[in-house]
Amino acid sequence: MKVRLRNPDREVQLERERPLSSVLDELGVAVDTVLVIRAGELITRETRVRDDDELEIRPVISGGSP
């Protein structure tokens, strides 16, 4: 699967169908700090991802008015 990470931008190739949480563990990314998008939709840590998937991992950014 192709995994595109943002901030800093990089792209990696991973193999093996598995839950998204396993992918994030392998990449050293804390699941609660990112949003993961597949085919334009957010997916959860329990979602199984496949070799032919393209994922985008974006950091969660919060803010707003004081």
PDB file of N, H, CA, C and O in Angstrom:
ATOM      1  N   MET A   1       0.840  -1.167   0.000  1.00  0.00           N
ATOM      2  CA  MET A   1       0.000   0.000   0.000  1.00  0.00           C
ATOM      3  C   MET A   1       0.886   1.231   0.000  1.00  0.00           C
ATOM      4  O   MET A   1       1.992   1.219   0.542  1.00  0.00           O
ATOM      5  N   LYS A   2       0.398   2.270  -0.601  1.00  0.00           N
ATOM      6  H   LYS A   2      -0.500   2.279  -1.041  1.00  0.00           H
ATOM      7  CA  LYS A   2       1.129   3.533  -0.615  1.00  0.00           C
ATOM      8  C   LYS A   2       0.601   4.379   0.548  1.00  0.00           C
ATOM      9  O   LYS A   2      -0.605   4.581   0.687  1.00  0.00           O
ATOM     10  N   VAL A   3       1.517   4.861   1.369  1.00  0.00           N
ATOM     11  H   VAL A   3       2.497   4.697   1.256  1.00  0.00           H
ATOM     12  CA  VAL A   3       1.147   5.683   2.516  1.00  0.00           C
ATOM     13  C   VAL A   3       1.831   7.033   2.374  1.00  0.00           C
ATOM     14  O   VAL A   3       3.058   7.117   2.323  1.00  0.00           O
ATOM     15  N   ARG A   4       1.038   8.074   2.313  1.00  0.00           N
ATOM     16  H   ARG A   4       0.041   8.006   2.356  1.00  0.00           H
ATOM     17  CA  ARG A   4       1.548   9.432   2.193  1.00  0.00           C
ATOM     18  C   ARG A   4       1.374  10.125   3.545  1.00  0.00           C
ATOM     19  O   ARG A   4       0.253  10.286   4.028  1.00  0.00           O
ATOM     20  N   LEU A   5       2.475  10.526   4.142  1.00  0.00           N
ATOM     21  H   LEU A   5       3.386  10.396   3.750  1.00  0.00           H
ATOM     22  CA  LEU A   5       2.433  11.211   5.432  1.00  0.00           C
ATOM     23  C   LEU A   5       2.641  12.698   5.212  1.00  0.00           C
ATOM     24  O   LEU A   5       3.407  13.108   4.340  1.00  0.00           O
ATOM     25  N   ARG A   6       1.963  13.486   5.996  1.00  0.00           N
ATOM     26  H   ARG A   6       1.341  13.152   6.704  1.00  0.00           H
ATOM     27  CA  ARG A   6       2.081  14.945   5.920  1.00  0.00           C
ATOM     28  C   ARG A   6       2.743  15.466   7.192  1.00  0.00           C
ATOM     29  O   ARG A   6       2.522  14.955   8.290  1.00  0.00           O
ATOM     30  N   ASN A   7       3.544  16.478   7.010  1.00  0.00           N
ATOM     31  H   ASN A   7       3.723  16.893   6.118  1.00  0.00           H
ATOM     32  CA  ASN A   7       4.160  17.231   8.110  1.00  0.00           C
ATOM     33  C   ASN A   7       5.070  16.356   8.963  1.00  0.00           C
ATOM     34  O   ASN A   7       4.675  16.005  10.075  1.00  0.00           O
ATOM     35  N   PRO A   8       6.246  15.990   8.514  1.00  0.00           N
ATOM     36  CA  PRO A   8       6.836  16.320   7.216  1.00  0.00           C
ATOM     37  C   PRO A   8       6.317  15.384   6.123  1.00  0.00           C
ATOM     38  O   PRO A   8       5.940  14.242   6.382  1.00  0.00           O
ATOM     39  N   ASP A   9       6.310  15.901   4.903  1.00  0.00           N
ATOM     40  H   ASP A   9       6.617  16.829   4.693  1.00  0.00           H
ATOM     41  CA  ASP A   9       5.832  15.126   3.757  1.00  0.00           C
ATOM     42  C   ASP A   9       6.822  14.009   3.428  1.00  0.00           C
ATOM     43  O   ASP A   9       8.023  14.235   3.278  1.00  0.00           O
ATOM     44  N   ARG A  10       6.280  12.810   3.324  1.00  0.00           N
ATOM     45  H   ARG A  10       5.304  12.627   3.447  1.00  0.00           H
ATOM     46  CA  ARG A  10       7.069  11.662   2.868  1.00  0.00           C
ATOM     47  C   ARG A  10       6.097  10.585   2.396  1.00  0.00           C
ATOM     48  O   ARG A  10       4.907  10.624   2.710  1.00  0.00           O
ATOM     49  N   GLU A  11       6.616   9.637   1.647  1.00  0.00           N
ATOM     50  H   GLU A  11       7.583   9.605   1.392  1.00  0.00           H
ATOM     51  CA  GLU A  11       5.789   8.565   1.123  1.00  0.00           C
ATOM     52  C   GLU A  11       6.507   7.242   1.334  1.00  0.00           C
ATOM     53  O   GLU A  11       7.703   7.128   1.067  1.00  0.00           O
ATOM     54  N   VAL A  12       5.774   6.240   1.815  1.00  0.00           N
ATOM     55  H   VAL A  12       4.803   6.332   2.032  1.00  0.00           H
ATOM     56  CA  VAL A  12       6.351   4.919   2.037  1.00  0.00           C
ATOM     57  C   VAL A  12       5.449   3.854   1.424  1.00  0.00           C
ATOM     58  O   VAL A  12       4.255   4.073   1.223  1.00  0.00           O
ATOM     59  N   GLN A  13       6.039   2.702   1.131  1.00  0.00           N
ATOM     60  H   GLN A  13       7.009   2.524   1.294  1.00  0.00           H
ATOM     61  CA  GLN A  13       5.304   1.542   0.621  1.00  0.00           C
ATOM     62  C   GLN A  13       5.305   0.485   1.715  1.00  0.00           C
ATOM     63  O   GLN A  13       6.358   0.158   2.262  1.00  0.00           O
ATOM     64  N   LEU A  14       4.144  -0.045   2.034  1.00  0.00           N
ATOM     65  H   LEU A  14       3.289   0.221   1.590  1.00  0.00           H
ATOM     66  CA  LEU A  14       4.023  -1.118   3.013  1.00  0.00           C
ATOM     67  C   LEU A  14       3.245  -2.266   2.386  1.00  0.00           C
ATOM     68  O   LEU A  14       2.510  -2.080   1.416  1.00  0.00           O
ATOM     69  N   GLU A  15       3.416  -3.448   2.953  1.00  0.00           N
ATOM     70  H   GLU A  15       4.013  -3.599   3.742  1.00  0.00           H
ATOM     71  CA  GLU A  15       2.717  -4.626   2.442  1.00  0.00           C
ATOM     72  C   GLU A  15       1.942  -5.298   3.558  1.00  0.00           C
ATOM     73  O   GLU A  15       2.172  -5.039   4.739  1.00  0.00           O
ATOM     74  N   ARG A  16       1.026  -6.160   3.168  1.00  0.00           N
ATOM     75  H   ARG A  16       0.839  -6.371   2.208  1.00  0.00           H
ATOM     76  CA  ARG A  16       0.269  -7.018   4.069  1.00  0.00           C
ATOM     77  C   ARG A  16      -1.027  -6.361   4.511  1.00  0.00           C
ATOM     78  O   ARG A  16      -1.031  -5.264   5.069  1.00  0.00           O
ATOM     79  N   GLU A  17      -2.123  -7.054   4.249  1.00  0.00           N
ATOM     80  H   GLU A  17      -2.120  -7.945   3.796  1.00  0.00           H
ATOM     81  CA  GLU A  17      -3.431  -6.603   4.735  1.00  0.00           C
ATOM     82  C   GLU A  17      -3.450  -6.706   6.252  1.00  0.00           C
ATOM     83  O   GLU A  17      -2.996  -7.698   6.824  1.00  0.00           O
ATOM     84  N   ARG A  18      -3.980  -5.672   6.900  1.00  0.00           N
ATOM     85  H   ARG A  18      -4.349  -4.866   6.436  1.00  0.00           H
ATOM     86  CA  ARG A  18      -4.005  -5.624   8.366  1.00  0.00           C
ATOM     87  C   ARG A  18      -4.824  -4.444   8.843  1.00  0.00           C
ATOM     88  O   ARG A  18      -5.227  -3.611   8.031  1.00  0.00           O
ATOM     89  N   PRO A  19      -5.082  -4.349  10.149  1.00  0.00           N
ATOM     90  CA  PRO A  19      -5.802  -3.184  10.668  1.00  0.00           C
ATOM     91  C   PRO A  19      -4.932  -1.928  10.560  1.00  0.00           C
ATOM     92  O   PRO A  19      -3.705  -1.991  10.630  1.00  0.00           O
ATOM     93  N   LEU A  20      -5.584  -0.821  10.392  1.00  0.00           N
ATOM     94  H   LEU A  20      -6.581  -0.769  10.335  1.00  0.00           H
ATOM     95  CA  LEU A  20      -4.867   0.454  10.297  1.00  0.00           C
ATOM     96  C   LEU A  20      -3.982   0.682  11.513  1.00  0.00           C
ATOM     97  O   LEU A  20      -2.882   1.218  11.376  1.00  0.00           O
ATOM     98  N   SER A  21      -4.430   0.291  12.687  1.00  0.00           N
ATOM     99  H   SER A  21      -5.324  -0.145  12.798  1.00  0.00           H
ATOM    100  CA  SER A  21      -3.622   0.502  13.899  1.00  0.00           C
ATOM    101  C   SER A  21      -2.246  -0.149  13.780  1.00  0.00           C
ATOM    102  O   SER A  21      -1.265   0.378  14.305  1.00  0.00           O
ATOM    103  N   SER A  22      -2.167  -1.286  13.098  1.00  0.00           N
ATOM    104  H   SER A  22      -2.964  -1.714  12.671  1.00  0.00           H
ATOM    105  CA  SER A  22      -0.886  -1.967  12.892  1.00  0.00           C
ATOM    106  C   SER A  22       0.034  -1.156  11.980  1.00  0.00           C
ATOM    107  O   SER A  22       1.242  -1.087  12.206  1.00  0.00           O
ATOM    108  N   VAL A  23      -0.545  -0.549  10.957  1.00  0.00           N
ATOM    109  H   VAL A  23      -1.527  -0.605  10.773  1.00  0.00           H
ATOM    110  CA  VAL A  23       0.235   0.310  10.046  1.00  0.00           C
ATOM    111  C   VAL A  23       0.809   1.486  10.824  1.00  0.00           C
ATOM    112  O   VAL A  23       1.992   1.806  10.702  1.00  0.00           O
ATOM    113  N   LEU A  24      -0.040   2.129  11.628  1.00  0.00           N
ATOM    114  H   LEU A  24      -1.001   1.869  11.727  1.00  0.00           H
ATOM    115  CA  LEU A  24       0.419   3.288  12.394  1.00  0.00           C
ATOM    116  C   LEU A  24       1.501   2.891  13.393  1.00  0.00           C
ATOM    117  O   LEU A  24       2.464   3.633  13.586  1.00  0.00           O
ATOM    118  N   ASP A  25       1.356   1.730  14.030  1.00  0.00           N
ATOM    119  H   ASP A  25       0.574   1.127  13.873  1.00  0.00           H
ATOM    120  CA  ASP A  25       2.392   1.241  14.944  1.00  0.00           C
ATOM    121  C   ASP A  25       3.721   1.070  14.214  1.00  0.00           C
ATOM    122  O   ASP A  25       4.767   1.486  14.712  1.00  0.00           O
ATOM    123  N   GLU A  26       3.675   0.456  13.033  1.00  0.00           N
ATOM    124  H   GLU A  26       2.825   0.118  12.628  1.00  0.00           H
ATOM    125  CA  GLU A  26       4.907   0.234  12.260  1.00  0.00           C
ATOM    126  C   GLU A  26       5.585   1.552  11.902  1.00  0.00           C
ATOM    127  O   GLU A  26       6.813   1.637  11.862  1.00  0.00           O
ATOM    128  N   LEU A  27       4.776   2.580  11.641  1.00  0.00           N
ATOM    129  H   LEU A  27       3.779   2.511  11.673  1.00  0.00           H
ATOM    130  CA  LEU A  27       5.319   3.888  11.269  1.00  0.00           C
ATOM    131  C   LEU A  27       5.705   4.735  12.485  1.00  0.00           C
ATOM    132  O   LEU A  27       6.296   5.803  12.329  1.00  0.00           O
ATOM    133  N   GLY A  28       5.379   4.271  13.685  1.00  0.00           N
ATOM    134  H   GLY A  28       4.898   3.403  13.812  1.00  0.00           H
ATOM    135  CA  GLY A  28       5.696   5.029  14.894  1.00  0.00           C
ATOM    136  C   GLY A  28       4.811   6.242  15.067  1.00  0.00           C
ATOM    137  O   GLY A  28       5.235   7.258  15.617  1.00  0.00           O
ATOM    138  N   VAL A  29       3.573   6.135  14.592  1.00  0.00           N
ATOM    139  H   VAL A  29       3.229   5.310  14.145  1.00  0.00           H
ATOM    140  CA  VAL A  29       2.625   7.251  14.658  1.00  0.00           C
ATOM    141  C   VAL A  29       1.555   6.930  15.697  1.00  0.00           C
ATOM    142  O   VAL A  29       0.930   5.872  15.633  1.00  0.00           O
ATOM    143  N   ALA A  30       1.339   7.830  16.647  1.00  0.00           N
ATOM    144  H   ALA A  30       1.846   8.690  16.699  1.00  0.00           H
ATOM    145  CA  ALA A  30       0.300   7.636  17.656  1.00  0.00           C
ATOM    146  C   ALA A  30      -1.070   7.822  17.011  1.00  0.00           C
ATOM    147  O   ALA A  30      -1.334   8.850  16.388  1.00  0.00           O
ATOM    148  N   VAL A  31      -1.933   6.830  17.162  1.00  0.00           N
ATOM    149  H   VAL A  31      -1.718   5.995  17.669  1.00  0.00           H
ATOM    150  CA  VAL A  31      -3.226   6.807  16.475  1.00  0.00           C
ATOM    151  C   VAL A  31      -4.091   8.030  16.812  1.00  0.00           C
ATOM    152  O   VAL A  31      -4.857   8.484  15.962  1.00  0.00           O
ATOM    153  N   ASP A  32      -3.987   8.559  18.007  1.00  0.00           N
ATOM    154  H   ASP A  32      -3.365   8.191  18.697  1.00  0.00           H
ATOM    155  CA  ASP A  32      -4.819   9.690  18.415  1.00  0.00           C
ATOM    156  C   ASP A  32      -4.304  11.041  17.925  1.00  0.00           C
ATOM    157  O   ASP A  32      -4.909  12.074  18.212  1.00  0.00           O
ATOM    158  N   THR A  33      -3.197  11.043  17.194  1.00  0.00           N
ATOM    159  H   THR A  33      -2.705  10.204  16.961  1.00  0.00           H
ATOM    160  CA  THR A  33      -2.615  12.311  16.745  1.00  0.00           C
ATOM    161  C   THR A  33      -2.811  12.570  15.258  1.00  0.00           C
ATOM    162  O   THR A  33      -2.353  13.589  14.740  1.00  0.00           O
ATOM    163  N   VAL A  34      -3.495  11.645  14.560  1.00  0.00           N
ATOM    164  H   VAL A  34      -3.867  10.817  14.981  1.00  0.00           H
ATOM    165  CA  VAL A  34      -3.621  11.765  13.110  1.00  0.00           C
ATOM    166  C   VAL A  34      -5.032  11.447  12.629  1.00  0.00           C
ATOM    167  O   VAL A  34      -5.831  10.821  13.325  1.00  0.00           O
ATOM    168  N   LEU A  35      -5.303  11.904  11.411  1.00  0.00           N
ATOM    169  H   LEU A  35      -4.654  12.413  10.846  1.00  0.00           H
ATOM    170  CA  LEU A  35      -6.485  11.504  10.649  1.00  0.00           C
ATOM    171  C   LEU A  35      -5.969  10.706   9.468  1.00  0.00           C
ATOM    172  O   LEU A  35      -4.960  11.072   8.865  1.00  0.00           O
ATOM    173  N   VAL A  36      -6.653   9.614   9.129  1.00  0.00           N
ATOM    174  H   VAL A  36      -7.473   9.317   9.619  1.00  0.00           H
ATOM    175  CA  VAL A  36      -6.225   8.789   8.005  1.00  0.00           C
ATOM    176  C   VAL A  36      -7.347   8.776   6.969  1.00  0.00           C
ATOM    177  O   VAL A  36      -8.508   8.511   7.281  1.00  0.00           O
ATOM    178  N   ILE A  37      -6.966   9.068   5.738  1.00  0.00           N
ATOM    179  H   ILE A  37      -6.023   9.283   5.484  1.00  0.00           H
ATOM    180  CA  ILE A  37      -7.927   9.189   4.642  1.00  0.00           C
ATOM    181  C   ILE A  37      -7.612   8.123   3.595  1.00  0.00           C
ATOM    182  O   ILE A  37      -6.463   7.945   3.190  1.00  0.00           O
ATOM    183  N   ARG A  38      -8.674   7.412   3.165  1.00  0.00           N
ATOM    184  H   ARG A  38      -9.607   7.557   3.494  1.00  0.00           H
ATOM    185  CA  ARG A  38      -8.567   6.429   2.089  1.00  0.00           C
ATOM    186  C   ARG A  38      -9.709   6.712   1.114  1.00  0.00           C
ATOM    187  O   ARG A  38     -10.874   6.721   1.510  1.00  0.00           O
ATOM    188  N   ALA A  39      -9.382   6.940  -0.144  1.00  0.00           N
ATOM    189  H   ALA A  39      -8.435   6.933  -0.466  1.00  0.00           H
ATOM    190  CA  ALA A  39     -10.389   7.202  -1.186  1.00  0.00           C
ATOM    191  C   ALA A  39     -11.327   8.333  -0.782  1.00  0.00           C
ATOM    192  O   ALA A  39     -12.534   8.264  -1.017  1.00  0.00           O
ATOM    193  N   GLY A  40     -10.763   9.377  -0.170  1.00  0.00           N
ATOM    194  H   GLY A  40      -9.783   9.434   0.021  1.00  0.00           H
ATOM    195  CA  GLY A  40     -11.545  10.555   0.181  1.00  0.00           C
ATOM    196  C   GLY A  40     -12.385  10.434   1.439  1.00  0.00           C
ATOM    197  O   GLY A  40     -13.156  11.340   1.754  1.00  0.00           O
ATOM    198  N   GLU A  41     -12.247   9.320   2.171  1.00  0.00           N
ATOM    199  H   GLU A  41     -11.620   8.584   1.915  1.00  0.00           H
ATOM    200  CA  GLU A  41     -13.029   9.120   3.390  1.00  0.00           C
ATOM    201  C   GLU A  41     -12.122   8.829   4.577  1.00  0.00           C
ATOM    202  O   GLU A  41     -11.102   8.152   4.446  1.00  0.00           O
ATOM    203  N   LEU A  42     -12.512   9.354   5.742  1.00  0.00           N
ATOM    204  H   LEU A  42     -13.341   9.904   5.848  1.00  0.00           H
ATOM    205  CA  LEU A  42     -11.779   9.058   6.964  1.00  0.00           C
ATOM    206  C   LEU A  42     -11.992   7.600   7.346  1.00  0.00           C
ATOM    207  O   LEU A  42     -13.094   7.069   7.206  1.00  0.00           O
ATOM    208  N   ILE A  43     -10.940   6.958   7.827  1.00  0.00           N
ATOM    209  H   ILE A  43     -10.045   7.388   7.941  1.00  0.00           H
ATOM    210  CA  ILE A  43     -11.076   5.582   8.305  1.00  0.00           C
ATOM    211  C   ILE A  43     -10.596   5.512   9.749  1.00  0.00           C
ATOM    212  O   ILE A  43      -9.840   6.367  10.211  1.00  0.00           O
ATOM    213  N   THR A  44     -11.054   4.468  10.458  1.00  0.00           N
ATOM    214  H   THR A  44     -11.669   3.774  10.083  1.00  0.00           H
ATOM    215  CA  THR A  44     -10.721   4.319  11.871  1.00  0.00           C
ATOM    216  C   THR A  44      -9.611   3.291  12.059  1.00  0.00           C
ATOM    217  O   THR A  44      -9.249   2.570  11.128  1.00  0.00           O
ATOM    218  N   ARG A  45      -9.090   3.237  13.248  1.00  0.00           N
ATOM    219  H   ARG A  45      -9.384   3.822  14.003  1.00  0.00           H
ATOM    220  CA  ARG A  45      -7.972   2.335  13.566  1.00  0.00           C
ATOM    221  C   ARG A  45      -8.322   0.865  13.365  1.00  0.00           C
ATOM    222  O   ARG A  45      -7.430   0.046  13.144  1.00  0.00           O
ATOM    223  N   GLU A  46      -9.614   0.514  13.438  1.00  0.00           N
ATOM    224  H   GLU A  46     -10.339   1.180  13.617  1.00  0.00           H
ATOM    225  CA  GLU A  46     -10.034  -0.871  13.261  1.00  0.00           C
ATOM    226  C   GLU A  46     -10.180  -1.273  11.794  1.00  0.00           C
ATOM    227  O   GLU A  46     -10.266  -2.462  11.489  1.00  0.00           O
ATOM    228  N   THR A  47     -10.210  -0.300  10.884  1.00  0.00           N
ATOM    229  H   THR A  47     -10.140   0.666  11.132  1.00  0.00           H
ATOM    230  CA  THR A  47     -10.393  -0.575   9.463  1.00  0.00           C
ATOM    231  C   THR A  47      -9.236  -1.409   8.934  1.00  0.00           C
ATOM    232  O   THR A  47      -8.073  -1.113   9.207  1.00  0.00           O
ATOM    233  N   ARG A  48      -9.559  -2.451   8.179  1.00  0.00           N
ATOM    234  H   ARG A  48     -10.504  -2.691   7.958  1.00  0.00           H
ATOM    235  CA  ARG A  48      -8.508  -3.255   7.540  1.00  0.00           C
ATOM    236  C   ARG A  48      -8.080  -2.563   6.256  1.00  0.00           C
ATOM    237  O   ARG A  48      -8.912  -2.152   5.447  1.00  0.00           O
ATOM    238  N   VAL A  49      -6.780  -2.441   6.084  1.00  0.00           N
ATOM    239  H   VAL A  49      -6.104  -2.775   6.741  1.00  0.00           H
ATOM    240  CA  VAL A  49      -6.235  -1.825   4.874  1.00  0.00           C
ATOM    241  C   VAL A  49      -5.549  -2.900   4.049  1.00  0.00           C
ATOM    242  O   VAL A  49      -5.018  -3.870   4.589  1.00  0.00           O
ATOM    243  N   ARG A  50      -5.567  -2.715   2.723  1.00  0.00           N
ATOM    244  H   ARG A  50      -5.998  -1.927   2.285  1.00  0.00           H
ATOM    245  CA  ARG A  50      -5.069  -3.731   1.794  1.00  0.00           C
ATOM    246  C   ARG A  50      -3.847  -3.222   1.034  1.00  0.00           C
ATOM    247  O   ARG A  50      -3.530  -2.032   1.057  1.00  0.00           O
ATOM    248  N   ASP A  51      -3.174  -4.144   0.366  1.00  0.00           N
ATOM    249  H   ASP A  51      -3.431  -5.110   0.348  1.00  0.00           H
ATOM    250  CA  ASP A  51      -1.969  -3.805  -0.400  1.00  0.00           C
ATOM    251  C   ASP A  51      -2.228  -2.768  -1.485  1.00  0.00           C
ATOM    252  O   ASP A  51      -1.341  -1.977  -1.806  1.00  0.00           O
ATOM    253  N   ASP A  52      -3.439  -2.761  -2.057  1.00  0.00           N
ATOM    254  H   ASP A  52      -4.159  -3.403  -1.797  1.00  0.00           H
ATOM    255  CA  ASP A  52      -3.717  -1.831  -3.154  1.00  0.00           C
ATOM    256  C   ASP A  52      -4.289  -0.492  -2.674  1.00  0.00           C
ATOM    257  O   ASP A  52      -4.662   0.342  -3.499  1.00  0.00           O
ATOM    258  N   ASP A  53      -4.365  -0.273  -1.360  1.00  0.00           N
ATOM    259  H   ASP A  53      -4.063  -0.950  -0.690  1.00  0.00           H
ATOM    260  CA  ASP A  53      -4.875   0.995  -0.830  1.00  0.00           C
ATOM    261  C   ASP A  53      -3.847   2.106  -0.950  1.00  0.00           C
ATOM    262  O   ASP A  53      -2.640   1.867  -0.959  1.00  0.00           O
ATOM    263  N   GLU A  54      -4.353   3.318  -1.040  1.00  0.00           N
ATOM    264  H   GLU A  54      -5.334   3.512  -1.033  1.00  0.00           H
ATOM    265  CA  GLU A  54      -3.534   4.524  -0.926  1.00  0.00           C
ATOM    266  C   GLU A  54      -4.079   5.299   0.254  1.00  0.00           C
ATOM    267  O   GLU A  54      -5.246   5.689   0.272  1.00  0.00           O
ATOM    268  N   LEU A  55      -3.222   5.518   1.241  1.00  0.00           N
ATOM    269  H   LEU A  55      -2.274   5.201   1.226  1.00  0.00           H
ATOM    270  CA  LEU A  55      -3.621   6.201   2.461  1.00  0.00           C
ATOM    271  C   LEU A  55      -2.908   7.536   2.569  1.00  0.00           C
ATOM    272  O   LEU A  55      -1.765   7.687   2.138  1.00  0.00           O
ATOM    273  N   GLU A  56      -3.600   8.496   3.150  1.00  0.00           N
ATOM    274  H   GLU A  56      -4.529   8.374   3.500  1.00  0.00           H
ATOM    275  CA  GLU A  56      -2.973   9.774   3.476  1.00  0.00           C
ATOM    276  C   GLU A  56      -3.126   9.972   4.973  1.00  0.00           C
ATOM    277  O   GLU A  56      -4.228   9.876   5.514  1.00  0.00           O
ATOM    278  N   ILE A  57      -2.017  10.247   5.635  1.00  0.00           N
ATOM    279  H   ILE A  57      -1.122  10.325   5.196  1.00  0.00           H
ATOM    280  CA  ILE A  57      -2.007  10.445   7.077  1.00  0.00           C
ATOM    281  C   ILE A  57      -1.707  11.911   7.353  1.00  0.00           C
ATOM    282  O   ILE A  57      -0.650  12.426   6.989  1.00  0.00           O
ATOM    283  N   ARG A  58      -2.665  12.576   8.009  1.00  0.00           N
ATOM    284  H   ARG A  58      -3.524  12.158   8.305  1.00  0.00           H
ATOM    285  CA  ARG A  58      -2.513  13.999   8.315  1.00  0.00           C
ATOM    286  C   ARG A  58      -2.541  14.206   9.830  1.00  0.00           C
ATOM    287  O   ARG A  58      -3.328  13.568  10.530  1.00  0.00           O
ATOM    288  N   PRO A  59      -1.692  15.089  10.332  1.00  0.00           N
ATOM    289  CA  PRO A  59      -1.719  15.367  11.771  1.00  0.00           C
ATOM    290  C   PRO A  59      -3.009  16.105  12.139  1.00  0.00           C
ATOM    291  O   PRO A  59      -3.533  16.906  11.365  1.00  0.00           O
ATOM    292  N   VAL A  60      -3.499  15.809  13.341  1.00  0.00           N
ATOM    293  H   VAL A  60      -3.073  15.158  13.969  1.00  0.00           H
ATOM    294  CA  VAL A  60      -4.666  16.522  13.872  1.00  0.00           C
ATOM    295  C   VAL A  60      -4.178  17.878  14.339  1.00  0.00           C
ATOM    296  O   VAL A  60      -3.203  17.980  15.083  1.00  0.00           O
ATOM    297  N   ILE A  61      -4.865  18.917  13.894  1.00  0.00           N
ATOM    298  H   ILE A  61      -5.657  18.834  13.289  1.00  0.00           H
ATOM    299  CA  ILE A  61      -4.518  20.279  14.289  1.00  0.00           C
ATOM    300  C   ILE A  61      -5.742  20.886  14.936  1.00  0.00           C
ATOM    301  O   ILE A  61      -6.827  20.893  14.353  1.00  0.00           O
ATOM    302  N   SER A  62      -5.568  21.393  16.132  1.00  0.00           N
ATOM    303  H   SER A  62      -4.688  21.388  16.606  1.00  0.00           H
ATOM    304  CA  SER A  62      -6.695  22.031  16.811  1.00  0.00           C
ATOM    305  C   SER A  62      -6.357  23.486  17.071  1.00  0.00           C
ATOM    306  O   SER A  62      -5.193  23.886  17.067  1.00  0.00           O
ATOM    307  N   GLY A  63      -7.364  24.236  17.287  1.00  0.00           N
ATOM    308  H   GLY A  63      -8.309  23.910  17.289  1.00  0.00           H
ATOM    309  CA  GLY A  63      -7.166  25.655  17.553  1.00  0.00           C
ATOM    310  C   GLY A  63      -8.505  26.347  17.537  1.00  0.00           C
ATOM    311  O   GLY A  63      -9.555  25.704  17.547  1.00  0.00           O
ATOM    312  N   GLY A  64      -8.460  27.638  17.513  1.00  0.00           N
ATOM    313  H   GLY A  64      -7.607  28.160  17.506  1.00  0.00           H
ATOM    314  CA  GLY A  64      -9.693  28.406  17.499  1.00  0.00           C
ATOM    315  C   GLY A  64      -9.547  29.664  18.316  1.00  0.00           C
ATOM    316  O   GLY A  64      -8.451  30.033  18.738  1.00  0.00           O
ATOM    317  N   SER A  65     -10.640  30.297  18.523  1.00  0.00           N
ATOM    318  H   SER A  65     -11.530  29.998  18.180  1.00  0.00           H
ATOM    319  CA  SER A  65     -10.642  31.559  19.269  1.00  0.00           C
ATOM    320  C   SER A  65     -10.517  31.280  20.761  1.00  0.00           C
ATOM    321  O   SER A  65     -11.070  30.301  21.262  1.00  0.00           O
ATOM    322  N   PRO A  66      -9.787  32.145  21.471  1.00  0.00           N
ATOM    323  CA  PRO A  66      -9.662  31.970  22.922  1.00  0.00           C
ATOM    324  C   PRO A  66     -10.952  32.290  23.655  1.00  0.00           C
ATOM    325  O   PRO A  66     -11.007  32.190  24.881  1.00  0.00           O
TER     326      PRO A  66
END
